[in-house]
Amino acid sequence: MAFKVIQPGMLALLQDLGRHGYQHLGITSGGPMDELAFRWANALLDNDSNAAQIEITFGMFTLEAQASTSIAITGADLRATLNDKVILPWQTYPIHKGDVLAFHQPRFGLRAYLAVKGGFLAQPVLGSVATVMREKLGGLTGAGDKLSKGNLLPFHATTQHQQRAVPRLALPNYDQVEIDVVTGYQFKHFSGLDRARFFSSTYTLSQHCDRMGYRLTGAAVGRDQKGIISEGIAYGAIQIPSDGQPIVLLRDRQTIGGYPKIGCVTNFSGALLSQKKPDDSIGFRYISVDQAERERHLQMARIHQWR
């Protein structure tokens, strides 16, 4: 009882909420780039919030069902089809043996999430199935491999299905340009001009964007900053290297680094950022830690109450 991979696409990875508690050993967390979309997909199916899903980047991914089940699709609109009929994200669908589910090139966003009733089945590595290719950890094989043609993705078959959709008010706006930033203790070391330039400039995503981090191009800041003693790196940290072009570090980031950091994108703004493509434009918006916490509590409470 599984889905068989017919076409592997550019990048399809098995993910759960991540591998936590090992950064002191140099092991990063991994997990879904768009956590909000991931959590909603599991909520739609009444799955455990950590149930494994497939993160599909840029589409061109095709599966064939070998048993009946119920699925949810959230995140980017990758022009998904079920038996060649167009289906939309942010809702559930019944699946029967022999059905073919395909994801094509993006209509909007970059990453979609495919959840199955009960979650995909894989053996955890260090407590998680999250795939981190750079560290050769997690995934279907446990060795950090991306999904490939012929892979069988096991699940518990079921004929039970409930038609559900995420409430319209809860849908994220992937066209949003502003990315929320919380400043850190190193922010005060940047000049007033650099701070103003950072928050008033428009940045373009470079071609060097992946699960490890997004490199940006635009107004240079902090060129006069000296390196710092290497220290632990949090999710969303915005490093400023010697060329002054910001780097936003994401799920597969390195665990330590010695570049100064002007701030940190919030969890759900990082999710919005992960749905942007190279050459898209963004701007940074300051918010306080209290505001960031309130936003996260609101999003989590909305999912909890919906469940």
C-alpha positions as CSV (number, residue, x, y, z in Angstrom):
1,M,0.0,0.0,0.0
2,A,2.0,2.9,-1.3
3,F,2.4,5.6,-3.9
4,K,4.8,4.8,-6.7
5,V,7.0,7.6,-8.0
6,I,6.6,7.8,-11.8
7,Q,8.4,11.1,-12.4
8,P,10.6,12.5,-9.6
9,G,10.6,16.1,-10.6
10,M,13.3,18.6,-9.7
11,L,13.2,18.1,-5.9
12,A,10.7,16.1,-3.8
13,L,11.7,15.3,-0.2
14,L,10.1,13.5,2.7
15,Q,9.7,15.9,5.6
16,D,8.3,16.1,9.1
17,L,8.7,19.0,11.5
18,G,12.4,18.5,11.8
19,R,15.2,16.9,13.8
20,H,15.7,18.9,17.0
21,G,18.2,18.8,19.8
22,Y,21.3,18.0,17.8
23,Q,22.7,21.3,16.7
24,H,25.4,21.0,19.3
25,L,26.6,18.1,17.3
26,G,26.6,20.1,14.0
27,I,23.3,18.5,12.8
28,T,20.7,20.9,11.5
29,S,17.0,20.6,12.0
30,G,15.7,20.3,8.4
31,G,11.9,20.2,8.2
32,P,9.3,21.9,5.9
33,M,10.3,25.2,4.4
34,D,6.7,26.4,4.6
35,E,5.7,25.2,8.1
36,L,2.2,26.8,7.9
37,A,1.3,24.9,4.8
38,F,2.7,21.7,6.3
39,R,0.7,22.1,9.5
40,W,-2.5,22.8,7.6
41,A,-2.1,19.7,5.4
42,N,-1.9,17.4,8.5
43,A,-4.8,19.3,10.1
44,L,-7.0,18.7,7.1
45,L,-6.6,14.9,7.5
46,D,-6.7,14.9,11.3
47,N,-3.1,13.6,11.2
48,D,-0.6,14.1,14.0
49,S,1.0,17.5,13.4
50,N,4.4,15.8,12.9
51,A,3.2,13.2,10.3
52,A,5.5,12.9,7.4
53,Q,4.6,14.6,4.1
54,I,6.2,15.2,0.7
55,E,7.6,18.6,0.0
56,I,7.5,19.2,-3.8
57,T,9.7,22.0,-5.2
58,F,8.8,23.4,-8.6
59,G,6.6,20.4,-9.6
60,M,7.1,18.0,-12.5
61,F,6.4,15.2,-9.9
62,T,4.0,12.3,-10.7
63,L,2.7,9.5,-8.4
64,E,0.5,6.5,-9.0
65,A,-1.6,5.2,-6.1
66,Q,-1.5,1.5,-5.3
67,A,-4.2,1.6,-2.7
68,S,-7.1,3.8,-1.6
69,T,-6.5,6.7,0.8
70,S,-7.2,10.4,1.4
71,I,-4.8,13.2,0.6
72,A,-4.4,16.9,1.3
73,I,-2.5,19.4,-0.8
74,T,-1.4,22.7,0.5
75,G,1.2,25.4,-0.3
76,A,2.0,26.5,-3.8
77,D,-0.3,26.0,-6.7
78,L,1.8,23.6,-8.9
79,R,-1.1,23.0,-11.4
80,A,-1.8,19.6,-9.8
81,T,-4.0,17.1,-11.7
82,L,-5.7,13.9,-10.5
83,N,-6.2,11.6,-13.5
84,D,-5.6,14.6,-15.8
85,K,-8.3,16.7,-14.1
86,V,-7.1,19.9,-12.5
87,I,-7.3,20.1,-8.7
88,L,-6.6,23.0,-6.3
89,P,-4.4,23.2,-3.2
90,W,-5.6,23.8,0.3
91,Q,-8.1,20.9,0.4
92,T,-8.5,17.2,0.6
93,Y,-9.2,14.6,-2.2
94,P,-10.1,10.9,-2.2
95,I,-7.6,8.6,-3.9
96,H,-8.3,5.1,-5.4
97,K,-6.0,2.4,-6.6
98,G,-4.6,3.3,-10.0
99,D,-5.1,7.0,-9.7
100,V,-2.3,9.2,-11.1
101,L,-1.5,12.4,-9.2
102,A,0.8,14.9,-11.0
103,F,2.3,18.3,-10.2
104,H,3.3,20.6,-13.0
105,Q,5.1,24.0,-13.1
106,P,4.0,26.6,-10.6
107,R,1.1,28.9,-11.1
108,F,2.0,30.7,-7.9
109,G,4.5,29.9,-5.1
110,L,7.3,27.4,-5.3
111,R,6.7,24.5,-2.8
112,A,3.6,22.3,-2.4
113,Y,2.9,19.8,0.4
114,L,1.3,16.4,-0.2
115,A,0.0,14.7,3.0
116,V,-1.7,11.3,3.2
117,K,-4.1,10.0,5.8
118,G,-1.9,8.8,8.7
119,G,1.3,10.1,7.2
120,F,3.9,8.5,5.0
121,L,5.7,5.7,6.6
122,A,9.5,5.8,7.0
123,Q,12.1,4.9,9.6
124,P,13.2,7.9,11.6
125,V,16.9,8.8,12.0
126,L,17.7,10.6,15.2
127,G,14.0,10.9,15.9
128,S,12.9,12.4,12.6
129,V,12.4,11.4,8.9
130,A,13.2,15.0,7.7
131,T,15.4,14.8,4.7
132,V,18.6,16.8,4.8
133,M,20.6,16.0,1.6
134,R,23.7,17.8,2.7
135,E,24.0,15.7,5.8
136,K,22.8,12.5,4.3
137,L,20.1,12.1,6.9
138,G,16.4,11.1,6.8
139,G,14.1,10.5,4.0
140,L,12.8,7.3,2.6
141,T,16.1,5.5,2.8
142,G,17.5,7.2,5.9
143,A,20.5,8.5,3.9
144,G,19.1,11.9,2.9
145,D,18.2,10.9,-0.7
146,K,15.6,12.9,-2.6
147,L,12.8,10.9,-4.1
148,S,13.5,9.1,-7.3
149,K,11.7,7.2,-10.0
150,G,10.4,3.9,-8.8
151,N,10.4,4.7,-5.1
152,L,7.5,3.3,-3.1
153,L,6.1,5.6,-0.5
154,P,4.2,3.4,2.1
155,F,1.0,4.5,3.9
156,H,-1.9,2.9,5.7
157,A,-4.7,2.4,3.2
158,T,-8.2,3.7,4.0
159,T,-11.5,4.2,2.2
160,Q,-12.6,6.9,4.6
161,H,-12.6,10.4,3.3
162,Q,-13.9,13.8,4.4
163,Q,-14.0,16.7,2.0
164,R,-12.3,19.6,3.8
165,A,-10.7,22.9,2.8
166,V,-8.7,25.5,4.7
167,P,-10.8,28.6,5.5
168,R,-10.2,31.4,3.1
169,L,-9.2,33.8,5.8
170,A,-6.4,31.4,6.9
171,L,-4.8,31.2,3.4
172,P,-1.4,32.9,3.3
173,N,-0.7,35.6,0.7
174,Y,2.3,34.3,-1.3
175,D,2.4,37.6,-3.2
176,Q,3.3,39.5,0.0
177,V,6.5,41.4,-0.5
178,E,7.2,42.4,3.1
179,I,9.2,39.9,5.1
180,D,9.0,40.5,8.9
181,V,12.3,40.8,10.8
182,V,13.1,40.7,14.5
183,T,16.4,42.5,15.3
184,G,19.0,40.8,17.5
185,Y,21.9,41.9,19.7
186,Q,24.2,42.6,16.8
187,F,21.8,45.1,15.2
188,K,23.2,47.9,17.3
189,H,26.6,47.4,15.7
190,F,25.3,48.5,12.3
191,S,25.3,52.2,11.5
192,G,22.1,54.2,11.4
193,L,22.5,54.5,7.7
194,D,22.9,50.8,7.2
195,R,19.8,50.1,9.3
196,A,17.7,52.6,7.3
197,R,19.0,51.2,4.1
198,F,18.3,47.6,5.0
199,F,14.6,48.4,6.0
200,S,13.9,50.8,3.1
201,S,15.5,48.9,0.2
202,T,14.0,46.3,-2.2
203,Y,16.1,43.1,-2.6
204,T,16.0,40.6,-5.4
205,L,16.4,36.8,-4.8
206,S,19.5,35.6,-6.5
207,Q,19.9,32.3,-8.3
208,H,21.6,31.0,-5.2
209,C,18.5,30.0,-3.3
210,D,18.0,26.6,-1.7
211,R,16.9,24.9,1.5
212,M,20.0,26.1,3.2
213,G,19.5,29.8,2.6
214,Y,18.5,32.6,0.2
215,R,21.1,34.9,-1.1
216,L,19.8,38.4,-1.9
217,T,21.1,41.2,-4.1
218,G,20.4,44.9,-3.6
219,A,21.6,47.8,-1.4
220,A,24.8,46.7,0.4
221,V,24.8,47.1,4.2
222,G,27.4,46.5,6.9
223,R,30.5,46.4,4.6
224,D,32.5,48.0,7.5
225,Q,31.5,45.2,9.9
226,K,34.2,42.9,11.2
227,G,33.7,39.2,11.4
228,I,32.6,37.7,14.8
229,I,33.6,34.6,16.7
230,S,31.6,31.7,15.2
231,E,28.4,31.1,17.1
232,G,25.2,29.1,16.8
233,I,22.8,30.1,14.1
234,A,19.0,30.3,14.6
235,Y,16.4,29.6,11.9
236,G,15.9,32.8,9.8
237,A,19.2,34.5,10.8
238,I,20.1,37.2,8.3
239,Q,23.9,37.1,7.8
240,I,25.8,40.1,6.3
241,P,29.0,38.9,4.6
242,S,31.8,41.2,3.5
243,D,30.1,42.2,0.2
244,G,27.1,43.5,2.2
245,Q,24.5,41.3,0.4
246,P,22.2,39.7,2.9
247,I,21.8,35.9,3.3
248,V,18.7,34.5,5.0
249,L,19.5,31.1,6.5
250,L,16.6,28.6,6.5
251,R,15.9,24.9,7.4
252,D,19.1,23.2,6.2
253,R,21.4,26.0,7.4
254,Q,24.8,25.3,8.9
255,T,24.7,25.3,12.7
256,I,27.5,27.8,13.3
257,G,28.8,30.9,11.5
258,G,31.0,33.9,11.9
259,Y,29.3,36.6,9.8
260,P,27.5,39.4,11.7
261,K,23.7,39.2,11.7
262,I,21.4,42.2,11.3
263,G,18.3,40.3,12.4
264,C,16.2,37.2,12.0
265,V,13.1,36.6,9.9
266,T,10.1,35.2,11.8
267,N,9.0,31.7,11.4
268,F,6.0,32.3,9.2
269,S,7.7,35.1,7.2
270,G,10.4,32.6,6.5
271,A,7.6,30.4,5.1
272,L,6.5,33.2,2.8
273,L,10.1,33.7,1.7
274,S,10.5,30.0,0.9
275,Q,7.6,30.3,-1.7
276,K,9.5,33.0,-3.6
277,K,11.5,32.2,-6.7
278,P,14.8,33.6,-8.0
279,D,14.4,37.2,-9.4
280,D,11.4,37.8,-7.1
281,S,11.6,41.0,-5.0
282,I,11.1,41.4,-1.3
283,G,11.5,44.1,1.4
284,F,12.1,43.8,5.1
285,R,9.7,45.1,7.8
286,Y,10.7,45.5,11.4
287,I,8.5,43.9,14.1
288,S,9.1,43.4,17.8
289,V,9.5,40.0,19.5
290,D,6.1,40.4,21.1
291,Q,4.5,41.0,17.7
292,A,6.2,38.0,16.3
293,E,5.1,35.8,19.2
294,R,1.5,37.1,18.9
295,E,1.5,36.3,15.2
296,R,2.7,32.8,15.8
297,H,0.2,32.1,18.5
298,L,-2.6,33.4,16.3
299,Q,-1.6,31.1,13.4
300,M,-1.3,28.1,15.7
301,A,-4.5,28.8,17.6
302,R,-6.3,29.1,14.3
303,I,-5.2,25.6,13.3
304,H,-6.0,24.2,16.7
305,Q,-9.4,25.7,16.8
306,W,-10.2,24.5,13.3
307,R,-9.2,21.0,14.3
